[in-house]
Amino acid sequence: MGARGAGGRHASVRATGVREWDGHETLAAQLAATQERYRTLFETLPQGVVYYAADGRIIEANPAVSQILGVDAAAMRTWPLVLTGGAVREDGTPFAPAELPVMVALRTGTVVTDVVMGVQHGRSGELRWLRVTAVPDARDEQGRPQRAYAMFRDVTEHLRAEAALREGTELMAHLREANVLGVVVLGQQQVYEANDAFLDMIGYSQDDVAAGRISYQALSPPEWASSDAEAVQQMLRTGAFRPHEKEYLHPDGHRVPVLVGGAVVSRAPLRWVTFVVDLTARQRAEHERAELLARERAARAEADGARDRLTFLMRGGDLVAAARDRHEILQHSAKLVVDSLADFCLVFLPTGDGTLRATSIAHRDRDRIVRVADLRDQPHPIIGRRTVSAAFSTGTSRLVRDVAAHHARWSGLASPVGDIIVALRPEDVLFTPLIAGQQKLGVVAVGRSAGQPGFVETDIGVLEELARQMAAGLANADTFARDHTVAETLQRSVLPDALPEIAGLDLAVRYLPGTDGVHVGGDWYDAFALDGHRVGLAVGDVVGHNVASASIMGQVRNLLRAYAVEHYEPCDVLRHTNMALARLLPDAMATAVYAVLDLDTGDLSYANAGHPPLVCTSGDGQAEYLDGATGTMLGAPGVGGFPAGYRQLAPGSGLLFYTDGLIEDRQRDITEGFSALASVMRQSAGQTAEQTCAAVQTALLGAAPRTDDVCLLAARLTV
């Protein structure tokens, strides 16, 4: 029994030991698995975990520590105490070593949680903010911790976001309170918050907001619904919508132009804040600026129109002043009108029996080219007889609208005027009288074709002013024509009726009045026989071109002829003539050249009183100016002398006396005139006096208009 019992006990003990051994192995395996999980968790935690000894040395640190702090793991093994250098609080004050969370946990044996501290990143040098929790561990018999864990995570971005959110919230509160611009928090159904600036803008109150009487949809006019929906969709996608201009609807019905921009503040439920800038002042300023620009453009257009009208009238005045007769005045003025203001211009003048008939017309042809037609010699009926007669008799303009009603009647007119009018199909025609003082001179009819703007008041004023210029020009042309006739008649009456016939001397003369305006009256010539087979030859020019000049010319000629009979030498003749002119006609001045030719000997004596020199030719084709005996003008102030000149002429020699109109004009310098005259005289040597005059006239004057009269006296010694 005992042995059996003892053996049984040993067997029981062995079985128990086996069971205990198996239990230890199971616990060891479980512990190893737990440690492995712990190790895996330790290695993969995103937070940094540092295991410290009581003296502050690092026992172990997970990889996140190196990444967060920017410190190599190998360096941390020998680092006496991490986070001791340069750690600061949120207010910027530094941590003392004893105040660090790990040191506090080791010293007090309590857990230190959520301490925020800033440390410098080991690689970038940037200040990074950490949220640290320290846990004491491994207490001794007295309960003092011998080790501690420090767990931390990087909250830099979180703190920055919180700071930005705080700043944004503060800024939005400041903006809302400052009422500088509208700030409103909206949802899709109503307005939740709004500052006074926004409410003043849209015409509501804070009571309306509190009562929920303002809806997002009611604020916007219907035509803005699509753009509002697009802004909401953009906000859902990106969290904000781009600033854009729109309108809000005021309770009184008017619209408020605004600039809006917004961002989401809550997605469930959807709410957003909108910042609103009232554009009413800007829009008003833009309208005022647009009105100002419109007024400025209108003023500029009016100024341009006034300048164009002034330029038109100045051109009209220049054309009237430059015209040589009434026909040119009418044609040039009519062409100017069609060039600038109308499609045709028809001029009516009274005939001898008082009937008004068209005399000229300017018009645009099918190619829009201005054509001018002279109607004086063409039979044609009058057009618009009643209107033309009314404008002529009353002296007032008549504007006829809707002239197209008369086209059918005019189409049967067999005349150039009828054809032109029907082709142009005018809509408006203005009939303006030509009046100079109390004298009625005619009527101008100006028309615009269909499709052209009708005549306005400014057009009528301009055309009436041009008509006054035309009338003044016509009156002046008539006066000039009369004065020209009177002056020319007077001048011819005091010139010799015929040249004397003197044996041995061939004489020829030309008197050519000016063709522009009056421009006659001053030039004269004379040739007369003296005793001793001598002949006196003279040419002169009285200063001035009018009827008075013609009268003075006759007196100067008679004085010179009288003294020529009494005195032998030409210089004495000019001296006595000058003395008589100073006493009898003190305001008169003249130039003259006087020569005496002895036909028996060929002796020529001459004197010159400020006149262009004689030209002398020889039979062998030589020509020279006799300019060696020139004195002062007759009538000039002071006592001037008249030197004598002498020349021996052989048979066949010639002389040419002339006035300055031959060699001088606006298009030619006097030096060129002298050269041209000498050339013609060389070519005319040996010709008769008449042939010489004809050659000189053709070469130097031609058929061009002349502003000055011209005298030529040619003499040729034949014996």
C-alpha positions in Angstrom: 0.0 0.0 0.0 2.6 2.4 1.0 4.9 1.6 -1.9 2.0 1.8 -4.3 0.9 4.9 -2.7 4.4 6.4 -2.9 4.7 5.5 -6.5 1.3 7.0 -7.2 2.4 10.1 -5.6 5.5 10.3 -7.7 3.5 9.8 -10.8 1.0 12.4 -9.8 3.9 14.8 -9.2 5.4 14.1 -12.6 2.0 14.7 -14.3 1.6 17.9 -12.5 5.0 19.1 -13.5 4.3 18.3 -17.1 1.1 20.2 -17.0 2.9 23.2 -15.4 5.7 23.0 -18.0 3.1 23.0 -20.8 1.4 26.0 -19.2 4.7 27.9 -19.0 5.4 27.2 -22.7 1.9 28.4 -23.6 2.4 31.6 -21.5 5.8 32.2 -23.1 4.3 31.8 -26.5 1.5 34.1 -25.7 4.0 36.6 -24.3 6.2 36.4 -27.4 3.2 37.0 -29.6 2.1 39.9 -27.5 5.6 41.3 -27.6 5.7 40.9 -31.4 2.4 42.7 -31.7 3.7 45.4 -29.4 6.9 45.7 -31.4 4.9 45.9 -34.7 2.6 48.5 -33.2 5.6 50.4 -31.8 7.4 50.4 -35.1 4.3 51.4 -37.2 2.7 54.0 -34.9 2.4 57.4 -36.7 3.0 59.1 -33.4 6.4 59.3 -31.9 7.2 57.1 -28.9 10.4 57.5 -26.8 11.2 55.2 -23.9 13.4 57.0 -21.3 15.5 55.9 -18.4 15.3 57.7 -15.1 18.5 59.7 -15.9 16.8 61.0 -19.1 18.7 58.7 -21.5 16.7 57.2 -24.4 16.3 53.5 -24.2 14.3 53.1 -27.4 12.4 55.3 -29.9 10.2 54.3 -32.8 10.9 55.4 -36.4 8.2 58.1 -36.3 10.3 60.0 -33.8 13.2 60.4 -36.4 10.7 61.5 -39.1 8.9 64.0 -36.9 11.9 65.5 -35.2 14.3 65.3 -38.2 16.9 63.5 -36.1 18.8 60.3 -37.2 18.0 57.2 -35.1 21.7 56.5 -34.4 22.2 60.0 -33.0 19.3 59.5 -30.6 20.9 56.5 -29.0 23.5 58.8 -27.4 21.3 61.8 -26.9 21.2 62.5 -23.2 17.7 64.0 -23.2 15.5 64.6 -26.3 13.5 67.8 -26.5 15.6 69.7 -24.0 17.1 72.1 -26.4 15.1 75.1 -27.6 11.6 73.8 -26.7 9.1 76.6 -26.3 5.5 77.0 -25.2 2.8 78.4 -27.5 3.3 81.9 -26.1 7.0 81.6 -27.1 8.5 81.2 -23.6 11.1 78.4 -23.3 10.7 75.2 -21.3 13.1 74.6 -18.4 14.5 71.1 -18.4 12.6 70.2 -15.2 9.4 71.4 -16.8 9.5 69.0 -19.7 6.7 66.4 -19.6 9.0 63.4 -19.2 10.9 65.0 -16.3 7.6 65.9 -14.6 6.3 62.3 -15.0 9.5 60.8 -13.6 9.5 63.3 -10.7 5.9 63.1 -9.8 5.0 59.6 -10.9 1.8 61.0 -12.6 0.7 61.0 -16.2 1.3 64.4 -18.0 -1.2 64.8 -20.9 -1.5 67.0 -24.0 1.4 69.4 -23.5 1.9 71.6 -26.6 5.5 72.5 -27.2 7.5 73.8 -30.1 10.9 72.3 -31.2 13.2 73.0 -34.0 13.2 70.4 -36.8 16.6 68.7 -37.0 17.0 69.0 -40.8 14.9 72.0 -41.9 15.4 74.1 -38.9 11.6 74.9 -39.0 9.7 75.2 -35.7 7.4 72.3 -35.4 4.6 72.0 -32.8 4.1 68.7 -30.9 1.3 67.6 -28.6 3.1 65.4 -25.9 1.9 62.9 -23.3 4.4 61.4 -20.7 3.6 58.2 -18.8 5.7 57.0 -15.8 6.8 53.3 -15.8 8.8 50.6 -13.9 8.3 51.8 -10.3 10.7 50.6 -7.5 9.9 49.3 -4.0 9.2 52.9 -2.9 6.8 53.4 -5.9 9.1 55.8 -7.8 9.2 55.4 -11.6 12.4 54.4 -13.1 11.4 54.8 -16.6 8.9 56.8 -18.7 7.2 56.9 -22.0 6.9 60.1 -24.1 4.3 59.9 -26.8 3.8 62.9 -29.2 2.3 63.8 -32.6 3.0 66.7 -35.0 0.1 69.2 -34.7 1.8 72.1 -36.6 -0.7 72.1 -39.5 -3.6 71.6 -37.2 -2.6 74.6 -35.1 -2.0 76.7 -38.3 -5.5 75.7 -39.5 -7.0 76.7 -36.2 -5.1 80.0 -36.3 -6.3 80.7 -39.8 -9.8 79.7 -38.8 -9.6 82.0 -35.8 -8.2 84.9 -38.0 -10.9 84.2 -40.6 -13.6 84.2 -38.0 -12.3 87.4 -36.5 -11.9 89.0 -39.9 -15.5 88.0 -40.8 -16.7 89.3 -37.5 -14.8 92.6 -38.1 -16.2 92.9 -41.6 -19.7 92.1 -40.4 -19.4 94.6 -37.5 -17.7 97.3 -39.6 -20.4 97.4 -42.2 -18.0 98.3 -44.8 -19.4 95.7 -47.1 -22.4 93.4 -46.9 -21.8 90.0 -45.2 -24.6 87.4 -45.2 -24.9 83.8 -44.2 -27.4 82.0 -46.4 -28.9 78.6 -47.0 -31.0 77.4 -49.9 -34.2 78.4 -48.0 -33.4 81.5 -46.0 -31.0 84.1 -44.8 -29.6 83.2 -41.3 -27.3 86.1 -40.5 -26.6 89.4 -42.2 -24.9 92.6 -41.2 -26.6 96.1 -41.4 -24.6 97.0 -44.5 -26.2 94.1 -46.4 -29.7 94.8 -45.0 -29.5 98.5 -45.8 -28.4 97.5 -49.3 -31.4 95.3 -50.0 -34.0 97.2 -47.9 -34.6 94.7 -45.0 -34.0 94.7 -41.3 -32.6 92.4 -38.6 -36.2 91.7 -37.6 -36.8 90.3 -41.1 -33.7 88.1 -40.6 -34.8 86.8 -37.2 -38.3 86.1 -38.5 -36.9 84.2 -41.5 -38.7 86.5 -43.9 -35.8 86.8 -46.3 -35.2 83.9 -48.7 -32.3 83.3 -51.0 -34.6 83.0 -54.0 -36.6 86.1 -53.3 -33.5 88.3 -53.3 -32.6 87.5 -56.9 -34.6 88.5 -60.0 -35.8 85.5 -62.1 -33.2 86.1 -64.8 -30.4 85.5 -62.4 -31.6 82.1 -61.3 -29.4 80.2 -63.7 -26.2 82.0 -62.6 -27.1 81.6 -58.9 -27.6 77.8 -59.5 -24.2 77.7 -61.2 -22.6 79.4 -58.3 -24.1 76.9 -55.9 -22.8 74.0 -58.0 -19.4 75.5 -58.1 -19.5 76.0 -54.3 -20.4 72.3 -53.8 -17.5 71.3 -56.0 -14.8 73.6 -54.7 -16.0 75.1 -51.5 -16.4 78.6 -53.0 -17.7 80.4 -56.0 -15.9 83.0 -58.1 -16.8 86.7 -57.6 -19.2 87.9 -60.2 -21.7 90.8 -60.7 -25.4 90.4 -60.4 -28.5 92.2 -59.1 -30.6 91.9 -55.9 -34.3 92.9 -55.9 -35.2 95.6 -53.4 -38.7 95.4 -51.8 -39.6 98.7 -53.6 -39.0 97.1 -56.9 -35.7 98.7 -58.0 -32.7 96.6 -58.6 -29.4 96.8 -56.7 -26.2 96.1 -58.7 -23.8 94.1 -56.6 -20.5 92.2 -56.7 -20.7 88.9 -54.8 -18.3 86.2 -53.8 -18.8 83.4 -51.2 -17.5 80.2 -49.5 -19.1 77.2 -47.8 -19.3 77.3 -44.0 -21.4 74.2 -43.6 -22.3 71.3 -45.9 -24.9 69.6 -43.8 -27.1 71.6 -43.9 -25.6 73.6 -46.8 -24.8 77.1 -45.7 -22.4 79.7 -47.1 -21.2 83.2 -46.4 -21.5 85.7 -49.1 -19.6 89.0 -49.2 -21.5 91.7 -51.1 -20.2 95.0 -52.6 -22.8 97.6 -53.6 -22.1 98.7 -57.1 -24.8 101.4 -57.2 -22.3 104.2 -56.9 -20.0 102.7 -59.5 -22.9 102.1 -61.9 -24.1 105.7 -61.3 -20.6 106.9 -62.0 -20.5 104.8 -65.1 -23.8 106.2 -66.3 -22.6 109.7 -65.6 -19.4 109.1 -67.3 -21.3 107.6 -70.3 -23.5 110.7 -70.4 -20.5 112.9 -70.1 -18.8 111.0 -72.9 -21.9 111.3 -75.0 -22.1 115.0 -74.4 -18.4 115.3 -75.2 -18.9 113.4 -78.4 -21.9 115.5 -79.3 -19.9 118.7 -78.5 -16.9 117.4 -80.5 -19.3 116.4 -83.4 -20.8 119.9 -83.2 -17.3 121.5 -83.2 -16.3 119.3 -86.1 -19.5 120.2 -87.9 -18.9 123.9 -87.2 -15.3 123.6 -88.4 -16.5 121.8 -91.5 -19.2 124.4 -92.1 -16.6 127.2 -91.6 -14.2 125.5 -93.9 -16.9 125.0 -96.5 -17.8 128.7 -96.4 -14.2 129.8 -96.5 -13.7 127.7 -99.6 -16.8 129.2 -101.0 -15.5 132.7 -100.3 -12.1 131.9 -101.9 -13.8 130.5 -105.0 -16.0 133.5 -105.4 -13.1 135.8 -104.8 -10.9 134.0 -107.4 -13.6 133.8 -110.1 -13.1 136.1 -113.1 -16.7 136.6 -114.0 -20.3 135.7 -112.9 -20.3 132.5 -114.9 -17.3 131.1 -113.0 -18.8 132.2 -109.7 -21.9 130.1 -110.4 -20.1 127.1 -111.7 -17.5 126.9 -109.0 -20.0 127.5 -106.2 -22.4 124.8 -107.6 -19.6 122.3 -107.8 -18.6 123.0 -104.2 -22.1 122.4 -103.0 -22.4 119.1 -104.7 -18.9 118.1 -103.5 -19.9 118.7 -99.9 -23.6 119.0 -99.2 -25.9 117.8 -101.9 -26.5 115.7 -105.0 -27.3 118.6 -107.3 -27.2 122.4 -107.4 -29.3 124.3 -110.0 -28.9 128.1 -110.5 -31.7 130.3 -111.8 -31.1 133.8 -113.0 -33.6 136.4 -114.3 -33.6 137.1 -118.0 -34.2 140.5 -119.6 -38.0 140.2 -119.3 -37.8 139.1 -115.6 -38.3 135.4 -116.3 -36.2 133.0 -114.1 -34.4 130.4 -116.1 -31.8 127.8 -115.2 -28.3 128.8 -116.2 -26.1 126.0 -114.8 -26.3 122.8 -112.9 -23.8 120.7 -111.0 -24.8 117.1 -110.1 -23.5 113.6 -109.4 -23.7 111.1 -112.2 -24.3 107.3 -111.7 -20.6 106.9 -110.8 -20.9 109.6 -108.1 -18.6 111.9 -110.1 -19.5 115.6 -110.0 -20.5 117.0 -113.4 -21.1 120.7 -114.3 -23.3 121.6 -117.2 -23.7 125.1 -118.8 -27.4 125.6 -119.6 -27.3 129.1 -120.9 -27.6 128.2 -124.6 -30.0 125.3 -124.1 -33.8 125.6 -124.4 -35.5 124.2 -121.3 -38.6 124.8 -119.2 -38.4 126.0 -115.6 -38.7 123.4 -112.9 -40.5 124.2 -109.7 -41.8 127.5 -111.1 -43.9 128.4 -108.2 -41.4 127.6 -105.5 -38.6 129.3 -107.4 -40.7 132.4 -108.0 -41.8 132.5 -104.3 -38.2 132.3 -103.1 -37.1 135.0 -105.5 -40.0 137.4 -104.8 -40.1 137.0 -101.0 -36.3 136.8 -100.5 -36.7 133.8 -98.2 -35.6 130.2 -98.5 -38.2 127.4 -99.2 -37.6 123.8 -98.3 -39.7 121.2 -100.2 -40.0 117.7 -98.7 -41.2 114.6 -100.6 -40.2 115.9 -104.0 -40.7 112.3 -105.3 -44.4 113.1 -105.8 -43.4 115.4 -108.8 -41.0 112.9 -110.5 -43.7 111.6 -112.9 -44.4 115.1 -114.1 -40.7 115.9 -114.6 -40.1 112.6 -116.5 -41.8 114.0 -119.6 -39.5 117.1 -119.8 -37.4 117.0 -122.9 -34.4 118.9 -121.5 -31.1 118.1 -119.8 -32.4 119.4 -116.5 -35.4 117.1 -116.5 -33.2 114.1 -117.3 -30.8 114.9 -114.5 -33.5 115.5 -111.9 -35.4 112.4 -112.8 -32.2 110.3 -112.6 -31.3 111.7 -109.2 -34.8 111.3 -107.8 -34.4 113.9 -105.1 -36.4 113.8 -101.8 -35.6 117.2 -100.4 -34.9 120.4 -102.3 -34.0 123.8 -100.8 -34.6 126.9 -102.8 -32.5 129.9 -101.6 -32.6 133.4 -103.1 -29.5 135.2 -104.3 -29.7 138.7 -102.8 -27.0 141.4 -102.6 -28.3 144.4 -100.5 -31.7 145.2 -102.1 -30.8 143.6 -105.4 -32.4 140.2 -106.2 -30.0 138.3 -108.5 -31.5 134.8 -108.7 -32.3 131.5 -106.9 -30.2 128.4 -106.0 -32.0 125.1 -105.8 -30.1 122.4 -103.9 -31.3 118.8 -103.6 -30.5 115.5 -102.0 -31.5 112.1 -103.4 -33.5 109.4 -101.8 -31.5 107.6 -99.1 -29.6 110.7 -98.1 -30.4 112.5 -94.8 -32.8 115.4 -95.2 -31.7 119.0 -94.8 -31.5 120.3 -91.2 -31.3 123.8 -89.8 -27.5 123.9 -89.9 -27.5 122.8 -93.5 -30.0 125.5 -94.4 -27.9 128.2 -92.6 -24.8 127.2 -94.4 -26.4 127.2 -97.8 -28.0 130.6 -97.1 -24.6 132.0 -96.2 -23.1 130.6 -99.3 -25.9 132.1 -101.3 -25.1 135.5 -99.8 -21.4 135.1 -100.8 -22.5 134.1 -104.3 -24.8 137.1 -104.5 -22.1 139.4 -103.3 -19.7 137.9 -105.8 -22.2 138.3 -108.6 -22.8 141.9 -107.7 -19.1 142.6 -107.5 -18.6 140.9 -110.8 -21.2 143.2 -112.4 -19.5 146.2 -110.8 -16.1 145.1 -112.0 -17.4 144.6 -115.5 -18.8 148.1 -115.5 -15.7 149.6 -114.0 -13.5 147.7 -116.4 -15.5 149.0 -119.4 -15.3 152.5 -118.1 -11.6 152.4 -117.3 -10.7 150.8 -120.6 -12.8 153.3 -122.5 -11.2 156.2 -120.6 -7.7 154.8 -121.1 -8.2 154.3 -124.8 -9.6 157.8 -125.1 -6.4 159.4 -123.9 -4.1 157.1 -125.9 -3.1 158.1 -129.4 -5.8 157.2 -132.0 -3.1 156.1 -134.4 0.7 156.0 -134.8 2.2 158.7 -136.9 3.6 157.7 -140.3 7.2 158.8 -140.4 9.6 158.1 -143.3 12.4 155.8 -142.4 10.8 154.5 -139.2 8.6 151.3 -138.8 6.3 151.6 -135.8 3.9 149.1 -134.1 2.0 149.1 -130.8 0.0 146.8 -128.5 -2.2 147.9 -125.7 -3.5 144.9 -123.7 -5.8 145.5 -120.7 -5.7 143.2 -117.8 -8.2 140.4 -118.0 -8.9 139.9 -114.3 -11.3 142.5 -112.7 -10.8 146.2 -113.4 -7.0 146.2 -113.6 -6.7 148.9 -116.3 -5.9 152.5 -116.3 -2.1 153.0 -115.7 -0.1 152.0 -118.8 0.4 154.4 -121.7 2.5 155.0 -124.8 3.2 157.8 -127.3 5.0 158.5 -130.5 5.2 161.9 -132.2 7.3 163.7 -134.8 9.7 166.5 -133.7 11.5 169.1 -135.8 14.7 168.2 -137.6 13.5 164.8 -138.8 13.5 163.5 -135.2 10.8 161.4 -133.5 9.8 161.2 -129.8 9.0 157.8 -128.4 7.6 157.2 -124.8 6.1 154.5 -122.6 4.9 155.0 -119.0 3.0 153.4 -116.1 1.0 155.3 -113.5 1.0 153.7 -110.1 -2.4 152.1 -109.4 -5.0 150.1 -111.3 -8.3 152.0 -111.3 -10.2 154.7 -113.1 -8.2 157.4 -111.4 -5.0 155.9 -112.7 -6.3 156.2 -116.2 -7.2 159.8 -115.7 -3.7 160.6 -114.3 -2.1 158.7 -117.1 -3.6 161.1 -119.6 -2.3 164.1 -117.8 1.2 162.7 -117.4 1.3 161.8 -121.2 0.2 165.3 -122.1 2.7 167.0 -119.8 5.6 164.9 -121.3 4.5 165.7 -124.8 4.3 169.4 -124.1 7.8 169.5 -122.6 9.1 167.3 -125.4 8.2 170.1 -127.9 10.0 172.7 -125.9 13.1 170.9 -124.8 15.6 168.9 -126.9 17.2 166.4 -124.4 15.0 163.6 -122.9 16.6 164.1 -119.5 15.3 167.7 -119.4 11.9 166.6 -120.6 11.6 164.1 -117.7 12.9 166.7 -115.2 10.3 169.3 -116.1 7.5 166.7 -116.2 8.5 165.6 -112.7 8.4 169.2 -111.5 5.0 169.8 -113.0 3.6 166.5 -111.6 4.8 167.4 -108.1 2.9 170.7 -108.2 -0.2 169.7 -110.0 -0.7 166.1 -108.8 1.4 165.7 -105.6 -0.1 162.3 -104.7 0.6 160.7 -108.2 3.6 158.6 -109.1 4.6 157.1 -112.4 7.5 155.5 -114.3 8.4 156.5 -117.8 11.1 156.1 -120.4 11.5 158.7 -123.1 13.7 158.6 -126.2 14.5 160.9 -129.1 15.7 159.2 -132.4 17.3 161.3 -135.1 16.4 159.5 -138.3 19.1 161.2 -140.4 22.0 160.2 -138.2 20.7 157.3 -136.2 21.6 159.1 -133.0 19.4 157.9 -130.0 19.2 159.9 -126.8 17.1 158.6 -123.9 16.3 159.0 -120.2 14.6 156.6 -117.8 12.4 157.5 -114.7 12.3 154.2 -112.8 11.0 152.2 -115.8 12.1 148.8 -117.2 15.0 149.5 -119.7 14.6 149.7 -123.5 15.7 146.7 -125.5 17.8 147.5 -128.6 18.4 145.0 -131.4 20.9 145.1 -134.3 20.5 143.8 -137.8 22.9 140.8 -137.1 20.7 139.4 -134.3 22.2 141.0 -131.2 20.0 142.3 -128.3 20.8 144.4 -125.3 19.1 146.4 -122.6 19.8 150.1 -122.5 20.0 150.3 -118.7 22.8 152.8 -118.3 20.6 155.9 -117.7 18.0 155.2 -115.0 16.7 157.8 -112.6 14.0 158.0 -110.0 10.3 157.6 -110.5 8.2 160.7 -111.5 6.5 162.1 -108.4 9.0 160.4 -106.0 9.9 162.4 -102.8 13.1 164.4 -103.0 15.0 165.9 -105.9 16.1 163.1 -108.2 18.1 163.4 -111.4 17.5 161.8 -114.8 20.9 160.8 -116.4 21.1 160.9 -120.2 21.9 157.9 -122.3 23.1 157.8 -125.9 23.4 155.2 -128.6 24.2 155.2 -132.4 21.7 153.0 -134.3 22.4 151.5 -137.7 19.7 150.9 -140.3 17.8 147.8 -139.4 18.2 148.3 -135.7 15.1 148.0 -133.5 13.8 149.3 -130.2 11.2 147.9 -127.9 9.4 150.0 -125.2 7.3 148.0 -122.8 5.6 148.1 -119.3 6.3 145.8 -116.4 3.2 143.7 -116.9 5.1 142.1 -119.8 8.0 140.7 -117.7 6.6 140.3 -114.2 3.7 138.3 -112.9 2.8 136.0 -110.0 4.1 132.8 -111.7 7.4 134.3 -113.0 10.2 136.1 -111.4 11.2 139.4 -113.1 14.7 138.1 -113.9 13.2 135.2 -115.8 11.0 137.7 -117.7 14.1 139.8 -118.7 15.9 136.7 -120.0 12.8 135.5 -122.0 12.3 139.0 -123.5 16.0 139.2 -124.6 15.7 135.8 -126.2 12.6 136.7 -128.2 14.2 140.0 -129.3 17.3 138.3 -130.6 15.1 136.0 -132.7 13.0 138.9 -133.9 16.0 141.0 -135.2 15.4 142.0 -138.7 11.6 141.6 -138.5 9.1 144.3 -138.9 7.8 146.2 -135.8 4.4 144.5 -136.1 6.1 141.1 -136.3 8.2 142.0 -133.2 5.1 142.9 -131.2 3.3 139.7 -132.2 6.3 137.5 -131.3 6.8 139.2 -127.9 3.1 138.9 -127.1 2.9 135.3 -128.0 6.1 134.3 -126.2 5.7 136.2 -122.9 1.9 136.5 -122.6 0.2 133.8 -124.6 -3.5 133.3 -123.8 -3.2 133.2 -120.0 -5.2 135.6 -117.8 -3.4 138.8 -116.9 -3.7 140.7 -113.7 -2.0 143.8 -115.2 -2.3 145.8 -118.4 0.6 145.8 -120.9 1.9 148.3 -123.4 4.3 147.5 -126.2 5.9 150.1 -128.6 8.2 148.7 -131.3 10.3 150.8 -133.6 12.6 149.8 -136.4 15.0 152.1 -138.3 14.6 151.4 -142.0 17.0 153.9 -143.6 
